[in-house]
Amino acid sequence: MLIACYILIKYISDDTFEDFRNWVILNGKDRFYKTIEKPDFIASYITVEDPVEEVTGESLLIVCEEAWDGDIEELEENYIYPEHAIIDDSFPSIEEREKCFPNLLPMFWDDDIIEI
């Protein structure tokens, strides 16, 4: 899903990926699981003109915060963070991206905007 996020948003960070992931969740359970299985599935349901502005799930965070009736600081204090995250930061070649995202890539990829 990380590459799908990059194709749509043209930028990647913790915050952009979190918003993207929440946007996928807000599209419903079936779409979420199908997108996890095959991220190119997004092309079958995305209807936005400007993903940078419109693909955001920030509202889901607000709902969670409003639903939590406890002390956020207390919740954070009790959270156990993993010691060493293993992050694969390699980026697939254009050929691999075309193979994995045959529908999404032509809809949103722009070589003039993106440099890898």
LOBAMAR-929661 format. One line per field, with one value per residue: residue number from 1; x, y, z of N, C-alpha, C, CB in turn. Coordinates in steps of 0.05 Angstrom, whole numbers, padded with zeros to 5 digits, m for minus. Glycine has a CB too. Layout:
i: [NUM / ...]
n.c1: [X / ...]
n.c2: [Y / ...]
n.c3: [Z / ...]
ca.c1: [X / ...]
ca.c2: [Y / ...]
ca.c3: [Z / ...]
c.c1: [X / ...]
c.c2: [Y / ...]
c.c3: [Z / ...]
cb.c1: [X / ...]
cb.c2: [Y / ...]
cb.c3: [Z / ...]
END
This chain:
i: [1 / 2 / 3 / 4 / 5 / 6 / 7 / 8 / 9 / 10 / 11 / 12 / 13 / 14 / 15 / 16 / 17 / 18 / 19 / 20 / 21 / 22 / 23 / 24 / 25 / 26 / 27 / 28 / 29 / 30 / 31 / 32 / 33 / 34 / 35 / 36 / 37 / 38 / 39 / 40 / 41 / 42 / 43 / 44 / 45 / 46 / 47 / 48 / 49 / 50 / 51 / 52 / 53 / 54 / 55 / 56 / 57 / 58 / 59 / 60 / 61 / 62 / 63 / 64 / 65 / 66 / 67 / 68 / 69 / 70 / 71 / 72 / 73 / 74 / 75 / 76 / 77 / 78 / 79 / 80 / 81 / 82 / 83 / 84 / 85 / 86 / 87 / 88 / 89 / 90 / 91 / 92 / 93 / 94 / 95 / 96 / 97 / 98 / 99 / 100 / 101 / 102 / 103 / 104 / 105 / 106 / 107 / 108 / 109 / 110 / 111 / 112 / 113 / 114 / 115 / 116]
n.c1: [00016 / 00041 / 00069 / 00025 / 00003 / 00044 / 00041 / m00008 / m00006 / 00042 / 00083 / 00114 / 00107 / 00106 / 00058 / 00029 / 00022 / m00007 / m00054 / m00071 / m00077 / m00119 / m00158 / m00167 / m00189 / m00235 / m00264 / m00291 / m00300 / m00297 / m00271 / m00224 / m00199 / m00192 / m00159 / m00114 / m00098 / m00090 / m00064 / m00072 / m00125 / m00149 / m00157 / m00206 / m00244 / m00232 / m00251 / m00235 / m00211 / m00165 / m00119 / m00081 / m00105 / m00154 / m00151 / m00153 / m00153 / m00158 / m00201 / m00217 / m00181 / m00198 / m00248 / m00234 / m00206 / m00246 / m00281 / m00252 / m00253 / m00217 / m00154 / m00110 / m00054 / m00043 / m00056 / m00016 / 00029 / 00027 / 00035 / 00071 / 00126 / 00155 / 00223 / 00262 / 00245 / 00236 / 00248 / 00234 / 00261 / 00268 / 00252 / 00208 / 00225 / 00205 / 00184 / 00169 / 00131 / 00093 / 00075 / 00054 / 00016 / m00024 / m00071 / m00077 / m00029 / m00027 / m00069 / m00053 / 00002 / 00057 / 00110 / 00135 / 00128 / 00147 / 00206 / 00252]
n.c2: [m00024 / 00023 / 00041 / 00051 / 00094 / 00131 / 00136 / 00161 / 00208 / 00231 / 00239 / 00218 / 00206 / 00194 / 00217 / 00227 / 00175 / 00153 / 00183 / 00167 / 00111 / 00112 / 00135 / 00094 / 00056 / 00083 / 00076 / 00030 / m00038 / m00083 / m00060 / m00043 / m00092 / m00116 / m00079 / m00083 / m00135 / m00128 / m00073 / m00043 / m00045 / 00001 / 00034 / 00019 / 00042 / 00095 / 00163 / 00214 / 00279 / 00307 / 00276 / 00291 / 00331 / 00307 / 00254 / 00235 / 00214 / 00238 / 00252 / 00205 / 00199 / 00239 / 00222 / 00177 / 00201 / 00231 / 00191 / 00164 / 00165 / 00175 / 00193 / 00217 / 00224 / 00187 / 00140 / 00141 / 00138 / 00085 / 00056 / 00008 / 00013 / m00015 / m00039 / m00039 / m00022 / m00056 / m00033 / m00033 / 00004 / 00005 / 00021 / 00002 / m00011 / 00024 / m00012 / m00054 / m00026 / m00015 / m00066 / m00082 / m00043 / m00036 / m00008 / 00037 / 00066 / 00090 / 00126 / 00164 / 00173 / 00217 / 00234 / 00283 / 00308 / 00275 / 00250 / 00199]
n.c3: [00000 / 00009 / m00037 / m00070 / m00043 / m00051 / m00107 / m00113 / m00078 / m00088 / m00053 / 00007 / 00076 / 00147 / 00165 / 00117 / 00099 / 00141 / 00138 / 00087 / 00094 / 00132 / 00100 / 00064 / 00100 / 00114 / 00068 / 00072 / 00096 / 00059 / 00015 / 00040 / 00056 / 00005 / m00018 / 00014 / m00001 / m00056 / m00076 / m00124 / m00132 / m00114 / m00157 / m00178 / m00147 / m00132 / m00135 / m00136 / m00158 / m00145 / m00113 / m00075 / m00044 / m00032 / m00015 / 00043 / 00109 / 00157 / 00188 / 00212 / 00253 / 00286 / 00301 / 00331 / 00373 / 00396 / 00412 / 00450 / 00518 / 00556 / 00586 / 00541 / 00547 / 00587 / 00561 / 00521 / 00553 / 00571 / 00526 / 00489 / 00452 / 00393 / 00391 / 00348 / 00287 / 00225 / 00164 / 00097 / 00051 / m00003 / m00071 / m00121 / m00190 / m00250 / m00285 / m00251 / m00221 / m00260 / m00271 / m00221 / m00212 / m00256 / m00267 / m00232 / m00236 / m00290 / m00284 / m00245 / m00242 / m00254 / m00289 / m00293 / m00245 / m00206 / m00178 / m00170]
ca.c1: [00000 / 00059 / 00074 / 00000 / 00001 / 00063 / 00030 / m00031 / 00000 / 00068 / 00100 / 00109 / 00117 / 00089 / 00032 / 00014 / 00014 / m00028 / m00079 / m00079 / m00087 / m00145 / m00177 / m00174 / m00206 / m00261 / m00278 / m00306 / m00286 / m00290 / m00250 / m00199 / m00186 / m00184 / m00136 / m00091 / m00090 / m00080 / m00067 / m00082 / m00155 / m00158 / m00165 / m00233 / m00264 / m00225 / m00267 / m00225 / m00196 / m00140 / m00114 / m00065 / m00124 / m00179 / m00146 / m00145 / m00170 / m00153 / m00226 / m00218 / m00166 / m00215 / m00269 / m00221 / m00200 / m00272 / m00292 / m00236 / m00262 / m00196 / m00132 / m00092 / m00027 / m00042 / m00055 / 00010 / 00049 / 00026 / 00039 / 00098 / 00136 / 00175 / 00250 / 00274 / 00228 / 00250 / 00235 / 00245 / 00259 / 00273 / 00229 / 00208 / 00231 / 00181 / 00173 / 00155 / 00107 / 00073 / 00065 / 00038 / m00006 / m00031 / m00094 / m00072 / m00006 / m00034 / m00088 / m00043 / 00031 / 00065 / 00139 / 00144 / 00126 / 00160 / 00234 / 00260]
ca.c2: [00000 / 00046 / 00050 / 00062 / 00120 / 00148 / 00142 / 00181 / 00233 / 00240 / 00245 / 00199 / 00210 / 00180 / 00229 / 00223 / 00147 / 00149 / 00194 / 00149 / 00086 / 00117 / 00140 / 00067 / 00045 / 00097 / 00067 / 00006 / m00063 / m00099 / m00046 / m00044 / m00118 / m00120 / m00061 / m00096 / m00157 / m00119 / m00044 / m00031 / m00045 / 00028 / 00046 / 00012 / 00058 / 00123 / 00181 / 00241 / 00292 / 00315 / 00259 / 00305 / 00345 / 00293 / 00228 / 00240 / 00200 / 00251 / 00252 / 00180 / 00204 / 00257 / 00204 / 00160 / 00218 / 00239 / 00167 / 00157 / 00181 / 00174 / 00212 / 00209 / 00222 / 00162 / 00119 / 00142 / 00129 / 00057 / 00043 / m00004 / 00017 / m00035 / m00028 / m00034 / m00028 / m00064 / m00018 / m00037 / 00030 / 00003 / 00030 / m00015 / 00001 / 00032 / m00037 / m00068 / m00011 / m00019 / m00094 / m00083 / m00022 / m00031 / 00011 / 00061 / 00081 / 00108 / 00146 / 00184 / 00178 / 00239 / 00235 / 00311 / 00317 / 00256 / 00241 / 00178]
ca.c3: [00000 / 00011 / m00064 / m00080 / m00031 / m00065 / m00134 / m00110 / m00064 / m00099 / m00031 / 00028 / 00103 / 00166 / 00166 / 00092 / 00097 / 00161 / 00126 / 00065 / 00105 / 00144 / 00078 / 00054 / 00120 / 00112 / 00044 / 00079 / 00103 / 00036 / m00001 / 00056 / 00053 / m00023 / m00023 / 00028 / m00017 / m00082 / m00075 / m00149 / m00130 / m00109 / m00183 / m00183 / m00131 / m00127 / m00152 / m00131 / m00179 / m00134 / m00089 / m00054 / m00027 / m00026 / m00003 / 00071 / 00129 / 00182 / 00203 / 00228 / 00278 / 00303 / 00312 / 00352 / 00395 / 00409 / 00424 / 00474 / 00540 / 00576 / 00584 / 00519 / 00557 / 00602 / 00540 / 00508 / 00572 / 00574 / 00500 / 00487 / 00425 / 00385 / 00394 / 00323 / 00264 / 00201 / 00143 / 00071 / 00038 / m00032 / m00087 / m00145 / m00215 / m00264 / m00297 / m00229 / m00214 / m00282 / m00267 / m00196 / m00212 / m00284 / m00269 / m00216 / m00246 / m00313 / m00275 / m00227 / m00243 / m00271 / m00289 / m00291 / m00218 / m00188 / m00183 / m00151]
c.c1: [00017 / 00064 / 00048 / m00004 / 00020 / 00053 / 00009 / m00022 / 00025 / 00088 / 00094 / 00122 / 00099 / 00061 / 00016 / 00005 / m00008 / m00055 / m00089 / m00091 / m00115 / m00166 / m00186 / m00194 / m00234 / m00277 / m00292 / m00289 / m00278 / m00268 / m00223 / m00185 / m00177 / m00160 / m00111 / m00080 / m00078 / m00084 / m00077 / m00112 / m00166 / m00169 / m00194 / m00253 / m00256 / m00240 / m00258 / m00211 / m00168 / m00133 / m00098 / m00083 / m00146 / m00175 / m00135 / m00165 / m00166 / m00178 / m00229 / m00203 / m00183 / m00237 / m00257 / m00216 / m00225 / m00284 / m00277 / m00243 / m00241 / m00175 / m00113 / m00064 / m00023 / m00040 / m00028 / 00032 / 00050 / 00031 / 00068 / 00106 / 00156 / 00203 / 00262 / 00256 / 00245 / 00234 / 00249 / 00240 / 00266 / 00248 / 00230 / 00214 / 00204 / 00168 / 00157 / 00129 / 00085 / 00060 / 00046 / 00014 / m00014 / m00054 / m00088 / m00050 / m00013 / m00053 / m00075 / m00013 / 00038 / 00095 / 00150 / 00144 / 00144 / 00188 / 00240 / 00290]
c.c2: [00025 / 00058 / 00062 / 00090 / 00140 / 00156 / 00163 / 00208 / 00246 / 00248 / 00224 / 00208 / 00194 / 00190 / 00224 / 00194 / 00141 / 00159 / 00176 / 00123 / 00090 / 00122 / 00113 / 00054 / 00057 / 00089 / 00040 / m00019 / m00079 / m00086 / m00046 / m00070 / m00124 / m00103 / m00072 / m00119 / m00149 / m00088 / m00030 / m00031 / m00017 / 00041 / 00040 / 00029 / 00087 / 00141 / 00210 / 00252 / 00299 / 00299 / 00273 / 00319 / 00328 / 00265 / 00232 / 00226 / 00212 / 00251 / 00227 / 00184 / 00221 / 00240 / 00188 / 00177 / 00226 / 00215 / 00159 / 00176 / 00182 / 00196 / 00202 / 00206 / 00196 / 00139 / 00118 / 00131 / 00098 / 00041 / 00032 / m00002 / m00006 / m00022 / m00021 / m00042 / m00036 / m00051 / m00024 / m00011 / 00029 / 00010 / 00014 / 00002 / 00008 / 00007 / m00052 / m00053 / m00015 / m00047 / m00095 / m00065 / m00016 / m00011 / 00038 / 00078 / 00100 / 00131 / 00169 / 00190 / 00200 / 00242 / 00263 / 00321 / 00300 / 00249 / 00220 / 00175]
c.c3: [00000 / m00017 / m00076 / m00068 / m00045 / m00093 / m00132 / m00100 / m00074 / m00077 / m00009 / 00054 / 00121 / 00166 / 00141 / 00090 / 00117 / 00150 / 00104 / 00075 / 00118 / 00122 / 00067 / 00074 / 00118 / 00087 / 00049 / 00082 / 00078 / 00019 / 00014 / 00052 / 00025 / m00029 / m00009 / 00010 / m00043 / m00083 / m00101 / m00150 / m00125 / m00135 / m00189 / m00168 / m00126 / m00146 / m00148 / m00155 / m00170 / m00109 / m00067 / m00034 / m00016 / m00013 / 00025 / 00090 / 00157 / 00200 / 00221 / 00254 / 00297 / 00316 / 00335 / 00377 / 00411 / 00423 / 00449 / 00496 / 00563 / 00572 / 00563 / 00529 / 00572 / 00582 / 00527 / 00527 / 00574 / 00548 / 00499 / 00457 / 00418 / 00385 / 00367 / 00300 / 00240 / 00178 / 00117 / 00055 / 00008 / m00047 / m00113 / m00170 / m00229 / m00276 / m00275 / m00221 / m00235 / m00279 / m00243 / m00197 / m00241 / m00287 / m00255 / m00227 / m00270 / m00305 / m00261 / m00229 / m00262 / m00268 / m00286 / m00262 / m00199 / m00197 / m00162 / m00151]
cb.c1: [m00019 / 00085 / 00084 / m00024 / 00009 / 00090 / 00019 / m00052 / 00002 / 00062 / 00096 / 00119 / 00117 / 00101 / 00035 / 00031 / 00038 / m00021 / m00074 / m00054 / m00068 / m00144 / m00163 / m00149 / m00195 / m00257 / m00258 / m00327 / m00304 / m00315 / m00258 / m00205 / m00204 / m00207 / m00142 / m00099 / m00115 / m00094 / m00041 / m00071 / m00164 / m00135 / m00147 / m00238 / m00267 / m00194 / m00296 / m00207 / m00211 / m00140 / m00099 / m00046 / m00135 / m00195 / m00127 / m00144 / m00163 / m00144 / m00250 / m00207 / m00140 / m00227 / m00281 / m00195 / m00185 / m00291 / m00292 / m00205 / m00288 / m00183 / m00118 / m00093 / m00021 / m00066 / m00077 / 00017 / 00043 / m00001 / 00034 / 00098 / 00149 / 00169 / 00268 / 00301 / 00210 / 00251 / 00235 / 00231 / 00275 / 00283 / 00230 / 00181 / 00248 / 00187 / 00195 / 00173 / 00114 / 00086 / 00088 / 00055 / 00004 / m00038 / m00118 / m00066 / 00016 / m00046 / m00109 / m00049 / 00046 / 00051 / 00150 / 00127 / 00097 / 00144 / 00254 / 00246]
cb.c2: [00000 / 00039 / 00026 / 00044 / 00119 / 00135 / 00116 / 00169 / 00227 / 00264 / 00274 / 00170 / 00241 / 00182 / 00259 / 00230 / 00129 / 00163 / 00222 / 00143 / 00075 / 00141 / 00157 / 00049 / 00049 / 00127 / 00064 / 00001 / m00080 / m00102 / m00017 / m00039 / m00140 / m00114 / m00033 / m00107 / m00175 / m00133 / m00031 / m00048 / m00064 / 00045 / 00035 / m00017 / 00044 / 00126 / 00179 / 00242 / 00317 / 00345 / 00235 / 00325 / 00369 / 00290 / 00210 / 00270 / 00171 / 00280 / 00254 / 00156 / 00218 / 00280 / 00186 / 00148 / 00243 / 00250 / 00144 / 00158 / 00172 / 00147 / 00216 / 00230 / 00246 / 00159 / 00125 / 00170 / 00141 / 00049 / 00062 / m00034 / 00044 / m00046 / m00048 / m00050 / m00004 / m00095 / 00012 / m00061 / 00050 / m00026 / 00060 / m00030 / m00017 / 00052 / m00055 / m00071 / 00019 / m00017 / m00114 / m00077 / 00003 / m00057 / m00002 / 00053 / 00063 / 00092 / 00133 / 00177 / 00152 / 00266 / 00223 / 00330 / 00315 / 00230 / 00264 / 00151]
cb.c3: [00024 / 00024 / m00082 / m00072 / 00000 / m00067 / m00146 / m00092 / m00034 / m00117 / m00020 / 00020 / 00110 / 00194 / 00171 / 00068 / 00102 / 00187 / 00116 / 00047 / 00126 / 00162 / 00056 / 00050 / 00148 / 00112 / 00021 / 00059 / 00121 / 00018 / m00006 / 00086 / 00063 / m00042 / m00013 / 00056 / m00023 / m00106 / m00067 / m00173 / m00108 / m00098 / m00205 / m00178 / m00104 / m00130 / m00144 / m00106 / m00189 / m00128 / m00098 / m00068 / m00042 / m00050 / m00021 / 00077 / 00130 / 00177 / 00185 / 00212 / 00272 / 00286 / 00290 / 00341 / 00386 / 00388 / 00404 / 00468 / 00550 / 00577 / 00612 / 00497 / 00576 / 00621 / 00519 / 00499 / 00600 / 00585 / 00477 / 00497 / 00421 / 00356 / 00408 / 00321 / 00257 / 00198 / 00149 / 00056 / 00052 / m00039 / m00093 / m00148 / m00234 / m00287 / m00308 / m00205 / m00212 / m00309 / m00264 / m00173 / m00198 / m00297 / m00257 / m00187 / m00255 / m00335 / m00257 / m00200 / m00252 / m00263 / m00314 / m00308 / m00208 / m00185 / m00183 / m00158]
END
